[in-house]
Amino acid sequence: MNGRLPTTPPEQLLTSRETAERLGLAENTVARMRCHGTGPEFLKLGRAVRYRWRDVEQWLAGRMQTST
């Protein structure tokens, strides 16, 4: 792995698993963040959960920090 996120079109809908893989997180972590309202915005299509890649990128940008 080269440390870079895969190129994903902004409007592409991703499953929880795909989102977790791109973020380098466990799928359970993404699900927990969704339940607590601390993760990226998501869509509910019936029983299916999908993430728009642009929403994931916006969420990531909002988590940038300059110090600990």
N, CA, C and O atoms as a Tripos MOL2 file, in Angstrom:
@<TRIPOS>MOLECULE
protein
  272   271    68     0     0
PROTEIN
NO_CHARGES

@<TRIPOS>ATOM
      1 N           0.8480   -1.1810    0.0000 N.3       1 MET1
      2 CA          0.0000    0.0000    0.0000 C.3       1 MET1
      3 C           0.8860    1.2330    0.0000 C.2       1 MET1
      4 O           1.9060    1.2680    0.6880 O.2       1 MET1
      5 N           0.5060    2.2400   -0.7620 N.am      2 ASN2
      6 CA          1.3280    3.4380   -0.8910 C.3       2 ASN2
      7 C           0.8750    4.5870    0.0060 C.2       2 ASN2
      8 O           1.4230    5.6850   -0.0950 O.2       2 ASN2
      9 N          -0.1000    4.3710    0.8750 N.am      3 GLY3
     10 CA         -0.5530    5.3980    1.7940 C.3       3 GLY3
     11 C          -1.5170    6.3950    1.1810 C.2       3 GLY3
     12 O          -1.8910    7.3690    1.8340 O.2       3 GLY3
     13 N          -1.9240    6.1730   -0.0490 N.am      4 ARG4
     14 CA         -2.8610    7.0720   -0.7120 C.3       4 ARG4
     15 C          -4.2180    6.4020   -0.8040 C.2       4 ARG4
     16 O          -4.3150    5.1810   -0.9300 O.2       4 ARG4
     17 N          -5.2740    7.2210   -0.7400 N.am      5 LEU5
     18 CA         -6.6280    6.6970   -0.8840 C.3       5 LEU5
     19 C          -6.8730    6.3490   -2.3430 C.2       5 LEU5
     20 O          -6.3900    7.0530   -3.2290 O.2       5 LEU5
     21 N          -7.6150    5.2770   -2.6130 N.am      6 PRO6
     22 CA         -7.9440    4.9530   -3.9920 C.3       6 PRO6
     23 C          -8.7500    6.0890   -4.6270 C.2       6 PRO6
     24 O          -9.5180    6.7760   -3.9520 O.2       6 PRO6
     25 N          -8.5630    6.2720   -5.9250 N.am      7 THR7
     26 CA         -9.3320    7.2850   -6.6450 C.3       7 THR7
     27 C         -10.7710    6.8120   -6.7590 C.2       7 THR7
     28 O         -11.0360    5.7310   -7.2840 O.2       7 THR7
     29 N         -11.6910    7.6180   -6.2700 N.am      8 THR8
     30 CA        -13.1140    7.2770   -6.2720 C.3       8 THR8
     31 C         -13.8930    8.4880   -6.7680 C.2       8 THR8
     32 O         -13.6910    9.5940   -6.2680 O.2       8 THR8
     33 N         -14.7860    8.2990   -7.7510 N.am      9 PRO9
     34 CA        -15.6140    9.4220   -8.1970 C.3       9 PRO9
     35 C         -16.4370    9.9750   -7.0350 C.2       9 PRO9
     36 O         -16.9490    9.1980   -6.2290 O.2       9 PRO9
     37 N         -16.5760   11.3110   -6.9280 N.am     10 PRO10
     38 CA        -17.2520   11.9280   -5.7840 C.3      10 PRO10
     39 C         -18.6840   11.4510   -5.5560 C.2      10 PRO10
     40 O         -19.1300   11.3710   -4.4110 O.2      10 PRO10
     41 N         -19.4050   11.1350   -6.6210 N.am     11 GLU11
     42 CA        -20.8110   10.7430   -6.4810 C.3      11 GLU11
     43 C         -21.0020    9.2350   -6.3130 C.2      11 GLU11
     44 O         -22.1310    8.7750   -6.1420 O.2      11 GLU11
     45 N         -19.9250    8.4690   -6.3600 N.am     12 GLN12
     46 CA        -20.0550    7.0210   -6.2390 C.3      12 GLN12
     47 C         -20.5980    6.6580   -4.8680 C.2      12 GLN12
     48 O         -20.1860    7.2180   -3.8520 O.2      12 GLN12
     49 N         -21.5330    5.7090   -4.8540 N.am     13 LEU13
     50 CA        -22.0810    5.2020   -3.5960 C.3      13 LEU13
     51 C         -21.2860    3.9840   -3.1680 C.2      13 LEU13
     52 O         -21.0720    3.0560   -3.9480 O.2      13 LEU13
     53 N         -20.8540    4.0030   -1.9200 N.am     14 LEU14
     54 CA        -20.0450    2.9230   -1.3640 C.3      14 LEU14
     55 C         -20.8060    2.2130   -0.2610 C.2      14 LEU14
     56 O         -21.5940    2.8270    0.4580 O.2      14 LEU14
     57 N         -20.5660    0.9200   -0.1310 N.am     15 THR15
     58 CA        -21.1120    0.1650    0.9870 C.3      15 THR15
     59 C         -20.3240    0.5090    2.2490 C.2      15 THR15
     60 O         -19.2950    1.1820    2.1810 O.2      15 THR15
     61 N         -20.8030    0.0510    3.3830 N.am     16 SER16
     62 CA        -20.0610    0.2500    4.6330 C.3      16 SER16
     63 C         -18.6930   -0.4170    4.5520 C.2      16 SER16
     64 O         -17.6970    0.1410    5.0140 O.2      16 SER16
     65 N         -18.6450   -1.5890    3.9740 N.am     17 ARG17
     66 CA        -17.3710   -2.3240    3.8500 C.3      17 ARG17
     67 C         -16.3880   -1.5430    2.9690 C.2      17 ARG17
     68 O         -15.2200   -1.3870    3.3250 O.2      17 ARG17
     69 N         -16.8630   -1.0590    1.8260 N.am     18 GLU18
     70 CA        -15.9910   -0.2970    0.9250 C.3      18 GLU18
     71 C         -15.5030    0.9860    1.5910 C.2      18 GLU18
     72 O         -14.3410    1.3650    1.4490 O.2      18 GLU18
     73 N         -16.3910    1.6440    2.3130 N.am     19 THR19
     74 CA        -16.0220    2.8690    3.0240 C.3      19 THR19
     75 C         -14.9620    2.5640    4.0700 C.2      19 THR19
     76 O         -13.9670    3.2810    4.1790 O.2      19 THR19
     77 N         -15.1700    1.5120    4.8300 N.am     20 ALA20
     78 CA        -14.2090    1.1180    5.8590 C.3      20 ALA20
     79 C         -12.8500    0.8020    5.2350 C.2      20 ALA20
     80 O         -11.8190    1.2130    5.7670 O.2      20 ALA20
     81 N         -12.8370    0.0850    4.1270 N.am     21 GLU21
     82 CA        -11.5790   -0.2620    3.4550 C.3      21 GLU21
     83 C         -10.8370    0.9930    3.0120 C.2      21 GLU21
     84 O          -9.6230    1.0910    3.1950 O.2      21 GLU21
     85 N         -11.5460    1.9470    2.4360 N.am     22 ARG22
     86 CA        -10.9070    3.1690    1.9530 C.3      22 ARG22
     87 C         -10.3930    4.0340    3.0990 C.2      22 ARG22
     88 O          -9.4120    4.7600    2.9370 O.2      22 ARG22
     89 N         -11.0490    3.9610    4.2520 N.am     23 LEU23
     90 CA        -10.6220    4.7390    5.4140 C.3      23 LEU23
     91 C          -9.5920    4.0000    6.2630 C.2      23 LEU23
     92 O          -8.9860    4.5880    7.1590 O.2      23 LEU23
     93 N          -9.3930    2.7130    5.9840 N.am     24 GLY24
     94 CA         -8.4600    1.9230    6.7890 C.3      24 GLY24
     95 C          -9.0150    1.6040    8.1660 C.2      24 GLY24
     96 O          -8.2620    1.4680    9.1300 O.2      24 GLY24
     97 N         -10.3370    1.4850    8.2570 N.am     25 LEU25
     98 CA        -11.0100    1.1850    9.5180 C.3      25 LEU25
     99 C         -11.7250   -0.1530    9.4190 C.2      25 LEU25
    100 O         -11.9560   -0.6660    8.3240 O.2      25 LEU25
    101 N         -12.0720   -0.7100   10.5640 N.am     26 ALA26
    102 CA        -12.9050   -1.9100   10.5880 C.3      26 ALA26
    103 C         -14.3370   -1.5280   10.2320 C.2      26 ALA26
    104 O         -14.7930   -0.4290   10.5480 O.2      26 ALA26
    105 N         -15.0300   -2.4310    9.5830 N.am     27 GLU27
    106 CA        -16.4310   -2.1710    9.2320 C.3      27 GLU27
    107 C         -17.2630   -1.9000   10.4830 C.2      27 GLU27
    108 O         -18.1870   -1.0870   10.4470 O.2      27 GLU27
    109 N         -16.9440   -2.5750   11.5900 N.am     28 ASN28
    110 CA        -17.6570   -2.3450   12.8560 C.3      28 ASN28
    111 C         -17.4800   -0.9110   13.3360 C.2      28 ASN28
    112 O         -18.4060   -0.3240   13.8970 O.2      28 ASN28
    113 N         -16.3040   -0.3480   13.1200 N.am     29 THR29
    114 CA        -16.0360    1.0310   13.5360 C.3      29 THR29
    115 C         -16.9020    2.0030   12.7470 C.2      29 THR29
    116 O         -17.4630    2.9420   13.3100 O.2      29 THR29
    117 N         -17.0080    1.7720   11.4370 N.am     30 VAL30
    118 CA        -17.8490    2.6340   10.5990 C.3      30 VAL30
    119 C         -19.3060    2.5280   11.0440 C.2      30 VAL30
    120 O         -20.0080    3.5370   11.1140 O.2      30 VAL30
    121 N         -19.7600    1.3240   11.3420 N.am     31 ALA31
    122 CA        -21.1420    1.1200   11.8020 C.3      31 ALA31
    123 C         -21.3670    1.8200   13.1420 C.2      31 ALA31
    124 O         -22.4130    2.4330   13.3520 O.2      31 ALA31
    125 N         -20.4000    1.7310   14.0410 N.am     32 ARG32
    126 CA        -20.5330    2.3690   15.3530 C.3      32 ARG32
    127 C         -20.5840    3.8960   15.2020 C.2      32 ARG32
    128 O         -21.3840    4.5620   15.8590 O.2      32 ARG32
    129 N         -19.7250    4.4430   14.3330 N.am     33 MET33
    130 CA        -19.7440    5.8940   14.1030 C.3      33 MET33
    131 C         -21.0800    6.3250   13.5140 C.2      33 MET33
    132 O         -21.5990    7.3890   13.8540 O.2      33 MET33
    133 N         -21.6370    5.5000   12.6310 N.am     34 ARG34
    134 CA        -22.9500    5.8160   12.0330 C.3      34 ARG34
    135 C         -24.0250    5.8530   13.1210 C.2      34 ARG34
    136 O         -24.8520    6.7650   13.1440 O.2      34 ARG34
    137 N         -24.0170    4.8790   14.0090 N.am     35 CYS35
    138 CA        -25.0260    4.8120   15.0820 C.3      35 CYS35
    139 C         -24.8960    5.9620   16.0770 C.2      35 CYS35
    140 O         -25.8940    6.4250   16.6300 O.2      35 CYS35
    141 N         -23.6630    6.4230   16.3030 N.am     36 HIS36
    142 CA        -23.4210    7.5150   17.2580 C.3      36 HIS36
    143 C         -23.4860    8.8880   16.5970 C.2      36 HIS36
    144 O         -23.4150    9.9120   17.2760 O.2      36 HIS36
    145 N         -23.6200    8.9070   15.2750 N.am     37 GLY37
    146 CA        -23.6840   10.1850   14.5720 C.3      37 GLY37
    147 C         -22.3510   10.8960   14.4590 C.2      37 GLY37
    148 O         -22.3120   12.1120   14.2740 O.2      37 GLY37
    149 N         -21.2540   10.1510   14.5670 N.am     38 THR38
    150 CA        -19.9240   10.7730   14.5200 C.3      38 THR38
    151 C         -19.1900   10.5030   13.2120 C.2      38 THR38
    152 O         -18.0790   10.9980   13.0230 O.2      38 THR38
    153 N         -19.7770    9.7390   12.3170 N.am     39 GLY39
    154 CA        -19.1370    9.4030   11.0470 C.3      39 GLY39
    155 C         -19.6540   10.2540    9.9080 C.2      39 GLY39
    156 O         -20.3820   11.2250   10.1160 O.2      39 GLY39
    157 N         -19.2670    9.8770    8.7040 N.am     40 PRO40
    158 CA        -19.7300   10.6200    7.5260 C.3      40 PRO40
    159 C         -21.2320   10.4800    7.3250 C.2      40 PRO40
    160 O         -21.8430    9.5190    7.7940 O.2      40 PRO40
    161 N         -21.8240   11.4500    6.6220 N.am     41 GLU41
    162 CA        -23.2420   11.3410    6.2740 C.3      41 GLU41
    163 C         -23.4420   10.0990    5.4170 C.2      41 GLU41
    164 O         -22.5400    9.6800    4.6910 O.2      41 GLU41
    165 N         -24.6340    9.5150    5.5100 N.am     42 PHE42
    166 CA        -24.9170    8.2940    4.7530 C.3      42 PHE42
    167 C         -26.3410    8.3300    4.2320 C.2      42 PHE42
    168 O         -27.1570    9.1470    4.6590 O.2      42 PHE42
    169 N         -26.6210    7.4400    3.3130 N.am     43 LEU43
    170 CA        -27.9530    7.3030    2.7260 C.3      43 LEU43
    171 C         -28.5320    5.9620    3.1460 C.2      43 LEU43
    172 O         -27.8130    4.9660    3.2260 O.2      43 LEU43
    173 N         -29.8210    5.9380    3.4090 N.am     44 LYS44
    174 CA        -30.5280    4.6720    3.6480 C.3      44 LYS44
    175 C         -31.3980    4.4210    2.4270 C.2      44 LYS44
    176 O         -32.2850    5.2170    2.1170 O.2      44 LYS44
    177 N         -31.1500    3.3340    1.7440 N.am     45 LEU45
    178 CA        -31.9250    2.9210    0.5780 C.3      45 LEU45
    179 C         -32.6110    1.6180    0.9590 C.2      45 LEU45
    180 O         -32.0610    0.5340    0.7650 O.2      45 LEU45
    181 N         -33.8150    1.7360    1.5010 N.am     46 GLY46
    182 CA        -34.4600    0.5630    2.0810 C.3      46 GLY46
    183 C         -33.6800    0.1740    3.3210 C.2      46 GLY46
    184 O         -33.5400    0.9700    4.2490 O.2      46 GLY46
    185 N         -33.1770   -1.0420    3.3390 N.am     47 ARG47
    186 CA        -32.3650   -1.5010    4.4680 C.3      47 ARG47
    187 C         -30.8690   -1.2990    4.2290 C.2      47 ARG47
    188 O         -30.0550   -1.4930    5.1320 O.2      47 ARG47
    189 N         -30.5200   -0.9100    3.0070 N.am     48 ALA48
    190 CA        -29.1080   -0.7510    2.6490 C.3      48 ALA48
    191 C         -28.5850    0.6230    3.0760 C.2      48 ALA48
    192 O         -29.2930    1.6260    2.9820 O.2      48 ALA48
    193 N         -27.3530    0.6500    3.5410 N.am     49 VAL49
    194 CA        -26.6580    1.8850    3.9090 C.3      49 VAL49
    195 C         -25.5960    2.1410    2.8490 C.2      49 VAL49
    196 O         -24.8310    1.2440    2.4940 O.2      49 VAL49
    197 N         -25.5550    3.3640    2.3490 N.am     50 ARG50
    198 CA        -24.5520    3.7350    1.3540 C.3      50 ARG50
    199 C         -23.9540    5.0820    1.7310 C.2      50 ARG50
    200 O         -24.6120    5.9310    2.3320 O.2      50 ARG50
    201 N         -22.6870    5.2540    1.3620 N.am     51 TYR51
    202 CA        -21.9570    6.4990    1.6030 C.3      51 TYR51
    203 C         -21.5530    7.0960    0.2670 C.2      51 TYR51
    204 O         -21.0020    6.3990   -0.5850 O.2      51 TYR51
    205 N         -21.8240    8.3890    0.0780 N.am     52 ARG52
    206 CA        -21.3080    9.0910   -1.0950 C.3      52 ARG52
    207 C         -19.8640    9.4530   -0.7910 C.2      52 ARG52
    208 O         -19.5630    9.9760    0.2820 O.2      52 ARG52
    209 N         -18.9740    9.1760   -1.7290 N.am     53 TRP53
    210 CA        -17.5540    9.4090   -1.4880 C.3      53 TRP53
    211 C         -17.2740   10.8750   -1.1640 C.2      53 TRP53
    212 O         -16.4150   11.1670   -0.3320 O.2      53 TRP53
    213 N         -17.9840   11.7990   -1.8050 N.am     54 ARG54
    214 CA        -17.7380   13.2220   -1.5060 C.3      54 ARG54
    215 C         -18.0920   13.5420   -0.0590 C.2      54 ARG54
    216 O         -17.4460   14.3930    0.5520 O.2      54 ARG54
    217 N         -19.1160   12.8730    0.5100 N.am     55 ASP55
    218 CA        -19.4700   13.0850    1.9160 C.3      55 ASP55
    219 C         -18.3820   12.5430    2.8360 C.2      55 ASP55
    220 O         -18.0900   13.1260    3.8800 O.2      55 ASP55
    221 N         -17.7920   11.4330    2.4420 N.am     56 VAL56
    222 CA        -16.6910   10.8510    3.2230 C.3      56 VAL56
    223 C         -15.4980   11.8060    3.1960 C.2      56 VAL56
    224 O         -14.8680   12.0470    4.2260 O.2      56 VAL56
    225 N         -15.1880   12.3490    2.0140 N.am     57 GLU57
    226 CA        -14.0700   13.2930    1.9040 C.3      57 GLU57
    227 C         -14.3150   14.5490    2.7360 C.2      57 GLU57
    228 O         -13.3950   15.0490    3.3830 O.2      57 GLU57
    229 N         -15.5410   15.0630    2.7270 N.am     58 GLN58
    230 CA        -15.8670   16.2400    3.5350 C.3      58 GLN58
    231 C         -15.7170   15.9340    5.0180 C.2      58 GLN58
    232 O         -15.2070   16.7550    5.7800 O.2      58 GLN58
    233 N         -16.1610   14.7570    5.4200 N.am     59 TRP59
    234 CA        -16.0310   14.3490    6.8210 C.3      59 TRP59
    235 C         -14.5530   14.2770    7.2090 C.2      59 TRP59
    236 O         -14.1590   14.7350    8.2820 O.2      59 TRP59
    237 N         -13.7350   13.6910    6.3170 N.am     60 LEU60
    238 CA        -12.2980   13.6100    6.5870 C.3      60 LEU60
    239 C         -11.6850   14.9960    6.7200 C.2      60 LEU60
    240 O         -10.8930   15.2420    7.6290 O.2      60 LEU60
    241 N         -12.0470   15.9010    5.8180 N.am     61 ALA61
    242 CA        -11.5020   17.2550    5.8500 C.3      61 ALA61
    243 C         -11.8460   17.9540    7.1630 C.2      61 ALA61
    244 O         -11.0440   18.7260    7.6880 O.2      61 ALA61
    245 N         -13.0230   17.6860    7.6850 N.am     62 GLY62
    246 CA        -13.4370   18.2910    8.9470 C.3      62 GLY62
    247 C         -12.7280   17.7260   10.1630 C.2      62 GLY62
    248 O         -12.8260   18.2840   11.2560 O.2      62 GLY62
    249 N         -12.0180   16.6320    9.9830 N.am     63 ARG63
    250 CA        -11.3130   15.9960   11.0940 C.3      63 ARG63
    251 C          -9.8290   16.3390   11.1140 C.2      63 ARG63
    252 O          -9.0910   15.8660   11.9770 O.2      63 ARG63
    253 N          -9.3900   17.1650   10.1590 N.am     64 MET64
    254 CA         -7.9770   17.5560   10.1000 C.3      64 MET64
    255 C          -7.6190   18.3590   11.3490 C.2      64 MET64
    256 O          -8.3810   19.2180   11.7930 O.2      64 MET64
    257 N          -6.4500   18.0630   11.9050 N.am     65 GLN65
    258 CA         -5.9730   18.7620   13.0940 C.3      65 GLN65
    259 C          -4.5380   19.2050   12.8750 C.2      65 GLN65
    260 O          -3.7880   18.5710   12.1340 O.2      65 GLN65
    261 N          -4.1660   20.2850   13.5170 N.am     66 THR66
    262 CA         -2.7980   20.7870   13.3880 C.3      66 THR66
    263 C          -1.9490   20.4700   14.6130 C.2      66 THR66
    264 O          -0.7260   20.6060   14.5760 O.2      66 THR66
    265 N          -2.5900   20.0500   15.6930 N.am     67 SER67
    266 CA         -1.8440   19.6520   16.8890 C.3      67 SER67
    267 C          -2.6600   18.6280   17.6600 C.2      67 SER67
    268 O          -3.8300   18.4000   17.3560 O.2      67 SER67
    269 N          -2.0430   18.0150   18.6550 N.am     68 THR68
    270 CA         -2.7380   16.9860   19.4400 C.3      68 THR68
    271 C          -3.2670   17.5320   20.7370 C.2      68 THR68
    272 O          -3.8780   16.7970   21.5130 O.2      68 THR68
@<TRIPOS>BOND
     1     1     2 1
     2     2     3 1
     3     3     4 2
     4     3     5 am
     5     5     6 1
     6     6     7 1
     7     7     8 2
     8     7     9 am
     9     9    10 1
    10    10    11 1
    11    11    12 2
    12    11    13 am
    13    13    14 1
    14    14    15 1
    15    15    16 2
    16    15    17 am
    17    17    18 1
    18    18    19 1
    19    19    20 2
    20    19    21 am
    21    21    22 1
    22    22    23 1
    23    23    24 2
    24    23    25 am
    25    25    26 1
    26    26    27 1
    27    27    28 2
    28    27    29 am
    29    29    30 1
    30    30    31 1
    31    31    32 2
    32    31    33 am
    33    33    34 1
    34    34    35 1
    35    35    36 2
    36    35    37 am
    37    37    38 1
    38    38    39 1
    39    39    40 2
    40    39    41 am
    41    41    42 1
    42    42    43 1
    43    43    44 2
    44    43    45 am
    45    45    46 1
    46    46    47 1
    47    47    48 2
    48    47    49 am
    49    49    50 1
    50    50    51 1
    51    51    52 2
    52    51    53 am
    53    53    54 1
    54    54    55 1
    55    55    56 2
    56    55    57 am
    57    57    58 1
    58    58    59 1
    59    59    60 2
    60    59    61 am
    61    61    62 1
    62    62    63 1
    63    63    64 2
    64    63    65 am
    65    65    66 1
    66    66    67 1
    67    67    68 2
    68    67    69 am
    69    69    70 1
    70    70    71 1
    71    71    72 2
    72    71    73 am
    73    73    74 1
    74    74    75 1
    75    75    76 2
    76    75    77 am
    77    77    78 1
    78    78    79 1
    79    79    80 2
    80    79    81 am
    81    81    82 1
    82    82    83 1
    83    83    84 2
    84    83    85 am
    85    85    86 1
    86    86    87 1
    87    87    88 2
    88    87    89 am
    89    89    90 1
    90    90    91 1
    91    91    92 2
    92    91    93 am
    93    93    94 1
    94    94    95 1
    95    95    96 2
    96    95    97 am
    97    97    98 1
    98    98    99 1
    99    99   100 2
   100    99   101 am
   101   101   102 1
   102   102   103 1
   103   103   104 2
   104   103   105 am
   105   105   106 1
   106   106   107 1
   107   107   108 2
   108   107   109 am
   109   109   110 1
   110   110   111 1
   111   111   112 2
   112   111   113 am
   113   113   114 1
   114   114   115 1
   115   115   116 2
   116   115   117 am
   117   117   118 1
   118   118   119 1
   119   119   120 2
   120   119   121 am
   121   121   122 1
   122   122   123 1
   123   123   124 2
   124   123   125 am
   125   125   126 1
   126   126   127 1
   127   127   128 2
   128   127   129 am
   129   129   130 1
   130   130   131 1
   131   131   132 2
   132   131   133 am
   133   133   134 1
   134   134   135 1
   135   135   136 2
   136   135   137 am
   137   137   138 1
   138   138   139 1
   139   139   140 2
   140   139   141 am
   141   141   142 1
   142   142   143 1
   143   143   144 2
   144   143   145 am
   145   145   146 1
   146   146   147 1
   147   147   148 2
   148   147   149 am
   149   149   150 1
   150   150   151 1
   151   151   152 2
   152   151   153 am
   153   153   154 1
   154   154   155 1
   155   155   156 2
   156   155   157 am
   157   157   158 1
   158   158   159 1
   159   159   160 2
   160   159   161 am
   161   161   162 1
   162   162   163 1
   163   163   164 2
   164   163   165 am
   165   165   166 1
   166   166   167 1
   167   167   168 2
   168   167   169 am
   169   169   170 1
   170   170   171 1
   171   171   172 2
   172   171   173 am
   173   173   174 1
   174   174   175 1
   175   175   176 2
   176   175   177 am
   177   177   178 1
   178   178   179 1
   179   179   180 2
   180   179   181 am
   181   181   182 1
   182   182   183 1
   183   183   184 2
   184   183   185 am
   185   185   186 1
   186   186   187 1
   187   187   188 2
   188   187   189 am
   189   189   190 1
   190   190   191 1
   191   191   192 2
   192   191   193 am
   193   193   194 1
   194   194   195 1
   195   195   196 2
   196   195   197 am
   197   197   198 1
   198   198   199 1
   199   199   200 2
   200   199   201 am
   201   201   202 1
   202   202   203 1
   203   203   204 2
   204   203   205 am
   205   205   206 1
   206   206   207 1
   207   207   208 2
   208   207   209 am
   209   209   210 1
   210   210   211 1
   211   211   212 2
   212   211   213 am
   213   213   214 1
   214   214   215 1
   215   215   216 2
   216   215   217 am
   217   217   218 1
   218   218   219 1
   219   219   220 2
   220   219   221 am
   221   221   222 1
   222   222   223 1
   223   223   224 2
   224   223   225 am
   225   225   226 1
   226   226   227 1
   227   227   228 2
   228   227   229 am
   229   229   230 1
   230   230   231 1
   231   231   232 2
   232   231   233 am
   233   233   234 1
   234   234   235 1
   235   235   236 2
   236   235   237 am
   237   237   238 1
   238   238   239 1
   239   239   240 2
   240   239   241 am
   241   241   242 1
   242   242   243 1
   243   243   244 2
   244   243   245 am
   245   245   246 1
   246   246   247 1
   247   247   248 2
   248   247   249 am
   249   249   250 1
   250   250   251 1
   251   251   252 2
   252   251   253 am
   253   253   254 1
   254   254   255 1
   255   255   256 2
   256   255   257 am
   257   257   258 1
   258   258   259 1
   259   259   260 2
   260   259   261 am
   261   261   262 1
   262   262   263 1
   263   263   264 2
   264   263   265 am
   265   265   266 1
   266   266   267 1
   267   267   268 2
   268   267   269 am
   269   269   270 1
   270   270   271 1
   271   271   272 2
@<TRIPOS>SUBSTRUCTURE
     1 MET1         2 RESIDUE 1 A MET
     2 ASN2         6 RESIDUE 1 A ASN
     3 GLY3        10 RESIDUE 1 A GLY
     4 ARG4        14 RESIDUE 1 A ARG
     5 LEU5        18 RESIDUE 1 A LEU
     6 PRO6        22 RESIDUE 1 A PRO
     7 THR7        26 RESIDUE 1 A THR
     8 THR8        30 RESIDUE 1 A THR
     9 PRO9        34 RESIDUE 1 A PRO
    10 PRO10       38 RESIDUE 1 A PRO
    11 GLU11       42 RESIDUE 1 A GLU
    12 GLN12       46 RESIDUE 1 A GLN
    13 LEU13       50 RESIDUE 1 A LEU
    14 LEU14       54 RESIDUE 1 A LEU
    15 THR15       58 RESIDUE 1 A THR
    16 SER16       62 RESIDUE 1 A SER
    17 ARG17       66 RESIDUE 1 A ARG
    18 GLU18       70 RESIDUE 1 A GLU
    19 THR19       74 RESIDUE 1 A THR
    20 ALA20       78 RESIDUE 1 A ALA
    21 GLU21       82 RESIDUE 1 A GLU
    22 ARG22       86 RESIDUE 1 A ARG
    23 LEU23       90 RESIDUE 1 A LEU
    24 GLY24       94 RESIDUE 1 A GLY
    25 LEU25       98 RESIDUE 1 A LEU
    26 ALA26      102 RESIDUE 1 A ALA
    27 GLU27      106 RESIDUE 1 A GLU
    28 ASN28      110 RESIDUE 1 A ASN
    29 THR29      114 RESIDUE 1 A THR
    30 VAL30      118 RESIDUE 1 A VAL
    31 ALA31      122 RESIDUE 1 A ALA
    32 ARG32      126 RESIDUE 1 A ARG
    33 MET33      130 RESIDUE 1 A MET
    34 ARG34      134 RESIDUE 1 A ARG
    35 CYS35      138 RESIDUE 1 A CYS
    36 HIS36      142 RESIDUE 1 A HIS
    37 GLY37      146 RESIDUE 1 A GLY
    38 THR38      150 RESIDUE 1 A THR
    39 GLY39      154 RESIDUE 1 A GLY
    40 PRO40      158 RESIDUE 1 A PRO
    41 GLU41      162 RESIDUE 1 A GLU
    42 PHE42      166 RESIDUE 1 A PHE
    43 LEU43      170 RESIDUE 1 A LEU
    44 LYS44      174 RESIDUE 1 A LYS
    45 LEU45      178 RESIDUE 1 A LEU
    46 GLY46      182 RESIDUE 1 A GLY
    47 ARG47      186 RESIDUE 1 A ARG
    48 ALA48      190 RESIDUE 1 A ALA
    49 VAL49      194 RESIDUE 1 A VAL
    50 ARG50      198 RESIDUE 1 A ARG
    51 TYR51      202 RESIDUE 1 A TYR
    52 ARG52      206 RESIDUE 1 A ARG
    53 TRP53      210 RESIDUE 1 A TRP
    54 ARG54      214 RESIDUE 1 A ARG
    55 ASP55      218 RESIDUE 1 A ASP
    56 VAL56      222 RESIDUE 1 A VAL
    57 GLU57      226 RESIDUE 1 A GLU
    58 GLN58      230 RESIDUE 1 A GLN
    59 TRP59      234 RESIDUE 1 A TRP
    60 LEU60      238 RESIDUE 1 A LEU
    61 ALA61      242 RESIDUE 1 A ALA
    62 GLY62      246 RESIDUE 1 A GLY
    63 ARG63      250 RESIDUE 1 A ARG
    64 MET64      254 RESIDUE 1 A MET
    65 GLN65      258 RESIDUE 1 A GLN
    66 THR66      262 RESIDUE 1 A THR
    67 SER67      266 RESIDUE 1 A SER
    68 THR68      270 RESIDUE 1 A THR
